[in-house]
Amino acid sequence: MDEGSSGALVPAVKPEPPLTSASGGASQDPRAETAAEPAAAAGVSPELDKDFLCPICMQTIKDAFLTACGHSFCYMCIITHLRNKNDCPCCAHYLTTKQLFPNFLLDKLLKKTCARQISKTASPVEHFRQSLQQVIRSLWATYMSKLIPV
Protein backbone atom coordinates (compact mmCIF):
# COMPACT_ATOMS: atom_id res chain seq x y z
CA MET A 1 0.00 0.00 0.00
CA ASP A 2 1.23 3.49 -0.75
CA GLU A 3 2.47 5.21 2.38
CA GLY A 4 1.46 8.61 1.05
CA SER A 5 -2.25 7.77 0.84
CA SER A 6 -4.44 9.24 3.54
CA GLY A 7 -7.84 7.92 2.41
CA ALA A 8 -9.88 5.37 4.30
CA LEU A 9 -9.43 1.71 3.43
CA VAL A 10 -13.19 1.18 3.43
CA PRO A 11 -15.41 3.76 1.73
CA ALA A 12 -18.07 5.37 3.90
CA VAL A 13 -21.65 4.37 3.21
CA LYS A 14 -24.20 7.16 3.44
CA PRO A 15 -27.56 6.20 4.95
CA GLU A 16 -30.49 6.44 2.58
CA PRO A 17 -33.09 9.10 3.39
CA PRO A 18 -36.41 7.73 4.67
CA LEU A 19 -39.02 7.15 1.99
CA THR A 20 -42.04 9.44 2.09
CA SER A 21 -45.58 8.41 1.40
CA ALA A 22 -48.08 10.32 -0.70
CA SER A 23 -49.41 12.02 2.46
CA GLY A 24 -45.96 13.52 3.04
CA GLY A 25 -45.11 11.52 6.16
CA ALA A 26 -42.21 9.11 6.44
CA SER A 27 -43.12 5.52 5.75
CA GLN A 28 -41.32 2.32 6.49
CA ASP A 29 -38.78 1.05 3.99
CA PRO A 30 -40.53 -1.71 1.98
CA ARG A 31 -37.23 -3.62 1.79
CA ALA A 32 -37.36 -4.11 5.56
CA GLU A 33 -40.66 -5.95 5.17
CA THR A 34 -39.41 -8.14 2.33
CA ALA A 35 -36.20 -8.93 4.23
CA ALA A 36 -38.25 -10.25 7.15
CA GLU A 37 -40.46 -12.41 4.91
CA PRO A 38 -37.87 -15.14 4.16
CA ALA A 39 -37.06 -15.32 7.86
CA ALA A 40 -40.73 -15.68 8.77
CA ALA A 41 -41.22 -18.31 6.06
CA ALA A 42 -38.18 -20.19 7.35
CA GLY A 43 -39.67 -20.41 10.84
CA VAL A 44 -37.18 -17.90 12.23
CA SER A 45 -38.40 -15.22 14.60
CA PRO A 46 -38.23 -11.64 13.32
CA GLU A 47 -35.71 -10.92 16.09
CA LEU A 48 -33.22 -13.30 14.49
CA ASP A 49 -31.06 -11.38 12.06
CA LYS A 50 -31.27 -12.38 8.40
CA ASP A 51 -27.47 -12.70 8.47
CA PHE A 52 -27.99 -15.90 10.45
CA LEU A 53 -29.78 -17.49 7.48
CA CYS A 54 -27.99 -19.74 5.04
CA PRO A 55 -28.15 -18.15 1.56
CA ILE A 56 -28.78 -21.59 0.04
CA CYS A 57 -31.59 -23.06 2.17
CA MET A 58 -32.78 -19.80 3.82
CA GLN A 59 -32.92 -21.57 7.20
CA THR A 60 -30.88 -20.77 10.30
CA ILE A 61 -27.32 -21.86 9.55
CA LYS A 62 -26.54 -25.29 10.94
CA ASP A 63 -22.86 -26.28 11.35
CA ALA A 64 -21.60 -22.96 9.96
CA PHE A 65 -18.74 -23.04 7.47
CA LEU A 66 -16.94 -20.02 6.07
CA THR A 67 -15.66 -19.78 2.50
CA ALA A 68 -12.37 -18.23 1.41
CA CYS A 69 -14.41 -15.31 0.02
CA GLY A 70 -16.02 -14.69 3.42
CA HIS A 71 -19.54 -16.13 3.07
CA SER A 72 -21.12 -18.49 5.61
CA PHE A 73 -23.32 -21.48 4.83
CA CYS A 74 -24.67 -24.64 6.44
CA TYR A 75 -22.02 -27.33 6.04
CA MET A 76 -24.31 -29.70 4.13
CA CYS A 77 -25.66 -26.93 1.89
CA ILE A 78 -22.26 -25.74 0.70
CA ILE A 79 -20.88 -29.29 0.34
CA THR A 80 -23.91 -30.29 -1.75
CA HIS A 81 -23.53 -27.15 -3.87
CA LEU A 82 -19.82 -27.79 -4.46
CA ARG A 83 -20.57 -31.31 -5.71
CA ASN A 84 -22.38 -29.66 -8.64
CA LYS A 85 -20.48 -26.40 -9.13
CA ASN A 86 -17.12 -24.93 -8.12
CA ASP A 87 -18.24 -21.44 -7.19
CA CYS A 88 -19.57 -19.48 -4.25
CA PRO A 89 -23.38 -19.23 -4.45
CA CYS A 90 -23.18 -15.60 -3.26
CA CYS A 91 -20.40 -14.06 -5.35
CA ALA A 92 -19.48 -16.74 -7.93
CA HIS A 93 -15.85 -16.75 -6.73
CA TYR A 94 -14.04 -20.00 -7.63
CA LEU A 95 -14.38 -22.35 -4.65
CA THR A 96 -13.44 -25.90 -3.66
CA THR A 97 -13.98 -27.89 -0.47
CA LYS A 98 -10.37 -27.17 0.49
CA GLN A 99 -11.36 -23.49 0.82
CA LEU A 100 -14.03 -24.15 3.48
CA PHE A 101 -13.39 -23.54 7.16
CA PRO A 102 -15.52 -24.17 10.26
CA ASN A 103 -16.98 -20.93 11.59
CA PHE A 104 -16.80 -21.62 15.33
CA LEU A 105 -17.76 -18.10 16.38
CA LEU A 106 -20.92 -18.04 14.26
CA ASP A 107 -21.88 -21.50 15.53
CA LYS A 108 -21.49 -20.30 19.12
CA LEU A 109 -23.55 -17.16 18.46
CA LEU A 110 -26.28 -19.17 16.75
CA LYS A 111 -26.47 -21.65 19.63
CA LYS A 112 -26.76 -18.82 22.16
CA THR A 113 -29.39 -17.03 20.09
CA CYS A 114 -31.43 -20.20 19.60
CA ALA A 115 -31.19 -21.03 23.30
CA ARG A 116 -32.39 -17.51 24.13
CA GLN A 117 -35.31 -17.86 21.70
CA ILE A 118 -36.28 -21.23 23.17
CA SER A 119 -36.07 -19.92 26.73
CA LYS A 120 -38.46 -17.08 25.83
CA THR A 121 -41.08 -19.36 24.31
CA ALA A 122 -40.48 -22.72 26.01
CA SER A 123 -42.99 -24.43 28.24
CA PRO A 124 -42.12 -25.29 31.85
CA VAL A 125 -41.56 -28.90 30.76
CA GLU A 126 -39.00 -27.75 28.15
CA HIS A 127 -37.22 -25.61 30.77
CA PHE A 128 -37.05 -28.65 33.07
CA ARG A 129 -35.69 -30.84 30.25
CA GLN A 130 -32.98 -28.28 29.47
CA SER A 131 -31.91 -28.02 33.12
CA LEU A 132 -31.72 -31.82 33.34
CA GLN A 133 -29.51 -31.88 30.25
CA GLN A 134 -27.18 -29.34 31.84
CA VAL A 135 -26.93 -31.39 35.03
CA ILE A 136 -26.21 -34.56 33.04
CA ARG A 137 -23.49 -32.79 31.01
CA SER A 138 -21.92 -31.48 34.19
CA LEU A 139 -21.97 -34.90 35.88
CA TRP A 140 -20.56 -36.55 32.75
CA ALA A 141 -17.73 -34.01 32.54
CA THR A 142 -16.89 -34.57 36.22
CA TYR A 143 -16.96 -38.34 35.77
CA MET A 144 -14.74 -38.20 32.68
CA SER A 145 -12.24 -35.85 34.33
CA LYS A 146 -11.80 -38.33 37.20
CA LEU A 147 -11.51 -41.24 34.79
CA ILE A 148 -8.97 -39.53 32.52
CA PRO A 149 -6.65 -37.26 34.52
CA VAL A 150 -5.56 -34.19 32.64
Secondary structure, 3 states (H helix, E strand, C coil): CCCCCCCCCCCCCCCCCCCECCCCCECCCHHHHHHHHHHHHCCCCCCCCHHHECCCCCCECCCEEEECCCCEEEHHHHHHHHHHCCECCCCCCECCHHHEEECHHHHHHHHHHHHHHHHHHCCHHHHHHHHHHHHHHHHHHHHHHHHCCC
